[in-house]
Structure formats: structure tokens, C-alpha cells
């Protein structure tokens, strides 16, 4: 039972409530650009509003807080944070309560690649080049819905069986 609980549950979302900048504000080919993140560090911008499995090695490494570090930091006037001094990020239990809260990050050129490389698949569903915009909107919406309802099913399903 605990094996399935660990696979399906135990997710966190990293959120800095004072930082609206996320990795999606930067290009897929460049990533987060140092110096363009206002007063936030690159790491905090890169993980802001992202979900991670709450396990070592699957989430960003937090600041090593021990008695010596805390004492040394307080003497220097530094306040320990999640990832560095003065860090405002927090780990919140993962919970998606609305499809509208899901943001898809689609790298530039990904949709065009889909139409070039998977055109037979798109055509098999009854969509053609003239349906490009409509197809893209439907695909993005269905992706969000699948993620949202899959998340809800996982969070509400008793371990060992499907909820009826």
C-alpha cells in the first residue's frame, strides 16, 4: 500500500508569493537569464510555481540549516531561507483545485514540429492545416483537462483500487 501512496501522492509546489517571474518568462533555448530576474536569484525563478515529487533528488536541494549555519548567519544579519539567505520560496503541499491554475509551457516551435512530424496523426483525428488554430486550442485544453482530472483521480483514489 505505501508503495502506491509514494508514487501517487507526496507532491509539493515551490511558490514565492512575492515573485511572479517563472521559468516560462524565458525562452526554451536560453533558460533563465542571470541578471534579468529582478531581485530574485536564478534558482528561485527557475523553480517558482513548479511541482516536484517530495523526495531527495527529485526536488531542489534546500539550504543546509544546522546550528552553526544559523548562528553564523544571524551574527551577519542574514535570515535563513529555503534555498539561500532571505529566500522567500516555500514548499506547499501539491494541490491543483482548478484547471485555470495549470499553465502549460510549450517551447517555441513545438506545435509547428507537431504539424510537420505528426501530420498523419492530426489528420486521422479529422483536423487539417486550415484547422491549425482550433486544433492547437483543443489540444492545449485537453492536455490541461487530462492533467487536472488525472491529478484529482490520483489524490482521491483509495490505495489499491479505483474510486467509484
LUMDRENRO-567205 format. One record per residue (C-alpha): residue in one letter; x negated, y, z negated. Coordinates in steps of 0.2 Angstrom, whole numbers, plus 5000, padded with zeros to 4 digits. Layout:
N
+------+------+-------+------+
! resn ! east ! north !   up !
+------+------+-------+------+
!    A !    X !     Y !    Z !
...
+------+------+-------+------+
! end
This chain:
164
+------+------+-------+------+
! resn ! east ! north !   up !
+------+------+-------+------+
!    X ! 5000 !  5000 ! 5000 !
!    X ! 4987 !  5013 ! 4995 !
!    X ! 4978 !  5010 ! 5012 !
!    X ! 4993 !  5016 ! 5022 !
!    X ! 4995 !  5031 ! 5010 !
!    X ! 4977 !  5036 ! 5013 !
!    X ! 4979 !  5035 ! 5031 !
!    X ! 4996 !  5044 ! 5032 !
!    X ! 4995 !  5056 ! 5018 !
!    X ! 4982 !  5066 ! 5009 !
!    X ! 4980 !  5081 ! 5021 !
!    X ! 4975 !  5099 ! 5017 !
!    X ! 4976 !  5115 ! 5026 !
!    X ! 4962 !  5128 ! 5024 !
!    X ! 4970 !  5146 ! 5023 !
!    X ! 4963 !  5163 ! 5020 !
!    X ! 4978 !  5174 ! 5016 !
!    X ! 4968 !  5189 ! 5020 !
!    X ! 4961 !  5184 ! 5036 !
!    X ! 4972 !  5182 ! 5052 !
!    X ! 4957 !  5178 ! 5063 !
!    X ! 4956 !  5160 ! 5068 !
!    X ! 4946 !  5150 ! 5080 !
!    X ! 4959 !  5152 ! 5093 !
!    X ! 4955 !  5170 ! 5094 !
!    X ! 4938 !  5165 ! 5103 !
!    X ! 4935 !  5156 ! 5119 !
!    X ! 4934 !  5137 ! 5120 !
!    X ! 4917 !  5139 ! 5129 !
!    X ! 4909 !  5151 ! 5116 !
!    X ! 4917 !  5147 ! 5099 !
!    X ! 4917 !  5159 ! 5085 !
!    X ! 4905 !  5173 ! 5089 !
!    X ! 4895 !  5179 ! 5074 !
!    X ! 4897 !  5197 ! 5071 !
!    X ! 4914 !  5198 ! 5079 !
!    X ! 4923 !  5191 ! 5064 !
!    X ! 4925 !  5207 ! 5054 !
!    X ! 4921 !  5205 ! 5036 !
!    X ! 4923 !  5186 ! 5037 !
!    X ! 4910 !  5173 ! 5039 !
!    X ! 4910 !  5161 ! 5055 !
!    X ! 4914 !  5146 ! 5045 !
!    X ! 4929 !  5153 ! 5036 !
!    X ! 4936 !  5160 ! 5053 !
!    X ! 4932 !  5143 ! 5061 !
!    X ! 4942 !  5133 ! 5048 !
!    X ! 4956 !  5146 ! 5044 !
!    X ! 4973 !  5138 ! 5046 !
!    X ! 4966 !  5121 ! 5052 !
!    X ! 4972 !  5105 ! 5044 !
!    X ! 4960 !  5091 ! 5038 !
!    X ! 4960 !  5074 ! 5030 !
!    X ! 4956 !  5077 ! 5012 !
!    X ! 4941 !  5066 ! 5011 !
!    X ! 4922 !  5069 ! 5010 !
!    X ! 4915 !  5070 ! 5028 !
!    X ! 4932 !  5074 ! 5036 !
!    X ! 4934 !  5091 ! 5029 !
!    X ! 4922 !  5106 ! 5027 !
!    X ! 4910 !  5104 ! 5013 !
!    X ! 4914 !  5116 ! 4999 !
!    X ! 4901 !  5126 ! 4989 !
!    X ! 4892 !  5116 ! 4976 !
!    X ! 4898 !  5123 ! 4960 !
!    X ! 4888 !  5117 ! 4945 !
!    X ! 4884 !  5126 ! 4928 !
!    X ! 4868 !  5133 ! 4934 !
!    X ! 4875 !  5140 ! 4950 !
!    X ! 4890 !  5148 ! 4941 !
!    X ! 4879 !  5156 ! 4928 !
!    X ! 4866 !  5162 ! 4941 !
!    X ! 4880 !  5169 ! 4952 !
!    X ! 4889 !  5178 ! 4938 !
!    X ! 4872 !  5186 ! 4932 !
!    X ! 4871 !  5193 ! 4950 !
!    X ! 4889 !  5199 ! 4950 !
!    X ! 4894 !  5186 ! 4963 !
!    X ! 4911 !  5177 ! 4962 !
!    X ! 4910 !  5158 ! 4967 !
!    X ! 4922 !  5154 ! 4981 !
!    X ! 4927 !  5138 ! 4991 !
!    X ! 4913 !  5139 ! 5003 !
!    X ! 4902 !  5154 ! 4998 !
!    X ! 4902 !  5168 ! 4985 !
!    X ! 4918 !  5179 ! 4987 !
!    X ! 4926 !  5166 ! 4999 !
!    X ! 4944 !  5168 ! 5000 !
!    X ! 4948 !  5152 ! 5008 !
!    X ! 4959 !  5139 ! 4998 !
!    X ! 4964 !  5121 ! 5001 !
!    X ! 4983 !  5119 ! 5001 !
!    X ! 4992 !  5103 ! 5002 !
!    X ! 4996 !  5100 ! 5021 !
!    X ! 5015 !  5103 ! 5024 !
!    X ! 5022 !  5108 ! 5040 !
!    X ! 5040 !  5114 ! 5037 !
!    X ! 5044 !  5122 ! 5054 !
!    X ! 5039 !  5119 ! 5072 !
!    X ! 5037 !  5138 ! 5074 !
!    X ! 5022 !  5136 ! 5062 !
!    X ! 5012 !  5125 ! 5074 !
!    X ! 5000 !  5134 ! 5085 !
!    X ! 4993 !  5124 ! 5100 !
!    X ! 4975 !  5128 ! 5105 !
!    X ! 4974 !  5125 ! 5124 !
!    X ! 4957 !  5128 ! 5131 !
!    X ! 4956 !  5138 ! 5146 !
!    X ! 4958 !  5128 ! 5162 !
!    X ! 4966 !  5113 ! 5153 !
!    X ! 4983 !  5115 ! 5161 !
!    X ! 4975 !  5118 ! 5178 !
!    X ! 4965 !  5102 ! 5176 !
!    X ! 4981 !  5093 ! 5171 !
!    X ! 4989 !  5098 ! 5188 !
!    X ! 4973 !  5094 ! 5198 !
!    X ! 4969 !  5077 ! 5190 !
!    X ! 4986 !  5070 ! 5184 !
!    X ! 4997 !  5077 ! 5198 !
!    X ! 5005 !  5060 ! 5201 !
!    X ! 5010 !  5058 ! 5183 !
!    X ! 5018 !  5076 ! 5184 !
!    X ! 5027 !  5071 ! 5200 !
!    X ! 5033 !  5055 ! 5193 !
!    X ! 5042 !  5065 ! 5180 !
!    X ! 5051 !  5075 ! 5193 !
!    X ! 5040 !  5090 ! 5192 !
!    X ! 5031 !  5098 ! 5207 !
!    X ! 5020 !  5113 ! 5210 !
!    X ! 5035 !  5125 ! 5211 !
!    X ! 5039 !  5119 ! 5193 !
!    X ! 5022 !  5124 ! 5186 !
!    X ! 5028 !  5137 ! 5173 !
!    X ! 5043 !  5127 ! 5167 !
!    X ! 5033 !  5111 ! 5166 !
!    X ! 5020 !  5119 ! 5155 !
!    X ! 5033 !  5127 ! 5143 !
!    X ! 5042 !  5110 ! 5142 !
!    X ! 5025 !  5101 ! 5139 !
!    X ! 5019 !  5113 ! 5125 !
!    X ! 5036 !  5112 ! 5117 !
!    X ! 5037 !  5093 ! 5117 !
!    X ! 5019 !  5092 ! 5111 !
!    X ! 5024 !  5103 ! 5096 !
!    X ! 5040 !  5093 ! 5093 !
!    X ! 5031 !  5076 ! 5093 !
!    X ! 5018 !  5083 ! 5081 !
!    X ! 5031 !  5090 ! 5069 !
!    X ! 5043 !  5075 ! 5069 !
!    X ! 5028 !  5063 ! 5068 !
!    X ! 5022 !  5073 ! 5053 !
!    X ! 5039 !  5073 ! 5045 !
!    X ! 5041 !  5054 ! 5048 !
!    X ! 5024 !  5051 ! 5040 !
!    X ! 5027 !  5061 ! 5025 !
!    X ! 5045 !  5054 ! 5022 !
!    X ! 5042 !  5036 ! 5026 !
!    X ! 5041 !  5024 ! 5011 !
!    X ! 5024 !  5015 ! 5012 !
!    X ! 5027 !  4998 ! 5020 !
!    X ! 5042 !  5002 ! 5031 !
!    X ! 5051 !  5014 ! 5042 !
!    X ! 5064 !  5026 ! 5034 !
!    X ! 5082 !  5023 ! 5040 !
+------+------+-------+------+
! end
